């Protein structure tokens, strides 16, 4: 199984570096270590908050999600260590109140499961999706 996601960035050079070298996972976060992605492009184009749209890029990526752990409540037993139990991706469904936007969130533990398909300018995307 796989899906297309979007990762928000604010500098073209960083986006190009990721396209060439792959993602560097975060050390921690709401779901622990991994690469955080959203399937909702309307969510992705909002970040980083406060940055000028002309500086923002969105990466369209293809993800091999592997084995997925659903984390649907804050304080879930596997919220931070799901990957140590054989899961490749943690998924927070939309509408469960864990994400301020109330939208879904994905965390992929191994960045090699993510392939960059395209670099997209937020200023152009906003004309299409907002």
Protein Blocks (a to p, Z undefined) as FASTA:
>chain_A
ZZddddddfbfklmmmmmmnopaddfbdjkopaddddfblklmmmpcehiafklpccddd
dddekjadddfbghiaklmmmmmnopabdcddehklpamnlpacdddfblmlpccfbdcd
fklmmmmmZZ
